[in-house]
Amino acid sequence: MAGKKVFMLRLNQEVYDALEKWAEDEFRSVNGQLEWLIEKALRDSKRKPGGRSKKPDTTGDPE
């Protein structure tokens, strides 16, 4: 597994609270939810480097 880049992200409290609730609903940490969202956005826009993703999206989220 490649190393992970650590960086600061500022969010307003309302956005963070909504993200925290969403992550909790899907049994993820806030960090895990952000990683999932970013990976999904990259896949959906066909901008994910390295070809196919490691895991398929199994959330059942209709597109």
Backbone torsions as a table, in degrees:
resi	resn	phi	psi	omega
1	MET	NA	135.0	178.7
2	ALA	-70.5	154.8	178.0
3	GLY	-65.2	159.9	180.0
4	LYS	-108.1	140.3	178.1
5	LYS	-83.5	131.3	177.8
6	VAL	-101.4	131.6	177.9
7	PHE	-151.8	162.4	-179.5
8	MET	-88.9	139.2	176.3
9	LEU	-131.4	127.8	178.7
10	ARG	-104.4	129.1	177.0
11	LEU	-131.0	147.8	174.3
12	ASN	-72.9	159.0	-172.8
13	GLN	-59.7	-39.7	-179.0
14	GLU	-62.4	-43.8	178.4
15	VAL	-65.6	-44.3	179.7
16	TYR	-61.0	-43.3	-179.8
17	ASP	-61.2	-42.7	178.6
18	ALA	-65.2	-41.6	178.6
19	LEU	-65.1	-41.3	178.9
20	GLU	-62.3	-42.5	178.5
21	LYS	-64.7	-44.3	178.9
22	TRP	-60.7	-46.2	179.5
23	ALA	-60.9	-44.0	179.1
24	GLU	-61.1	-41.6	179.2
25	ASP	-61.3	-29.1	-177.9
26	GLU	-106.1	14.5	176.8
27	PHE	56.9	42.7	176.6
28	ARG	-123.5	161.4	168.9
29	SER	-78.5	166.3	176.2
30	VAL	-61.2	-42.7	178.5
31	ASN	-61.3	-44.6	178.3
32	GLY	-62.2	-38.1	179.1
33	GLN	-66.3	-43.1	177.8
34	LEU	-62.3	-44.0	177.7
35	GLU	-59.9	-44.2	179.8
36	TRP	-61.6	-46.1	-180.0
37	LEU	-61.6	-43.5	-179.1
38	ILE	-67.0	-45.8	177.6
39	GLU	-58.3	-44.8	-179.1
40	LYS	-63.3	-43.7	178.9
41	ALA	-62.0	-40.9	178.4
42	LEU	-65.2	-42.7	177.7
43	ARG	-63.9	-47.6	-177.0
44	ASP	-61.4	-33.7	-179.5
45	SER	-91.7	3.9	-178.5
46	LYS	56.3	37.3	178.9
47	ARG	-111.3	2.5	-178.4
48	LYS	-71.7	120.5	178.3
49	PRO	-69.6	153.5	174.9
50	GLY	85.5	15.7	175.7
51	GLY	78.4	-136.0	-174.7
52	ARG	-65.9	151.5	176.7
53	SER	-77.4	163.1	-179.0
54	LYS	-69.2	-41.9	-176.1
55	LYS	-125.2	142.3	174.2
56	PRO	-72.0	156.2	176.9
57	ASP	-77.5	114.0	-175.9
58	THR	-111.5	21.3	-177.4
59	THR	-78.5	-14.4	-177.1
60	GLY	73.2	16.4	-178.8
61	ASP	-73.5	111.9	-179.9
62	PRO	-67.4	146.4	179.9
63	GLU	-110.0	NA	NA
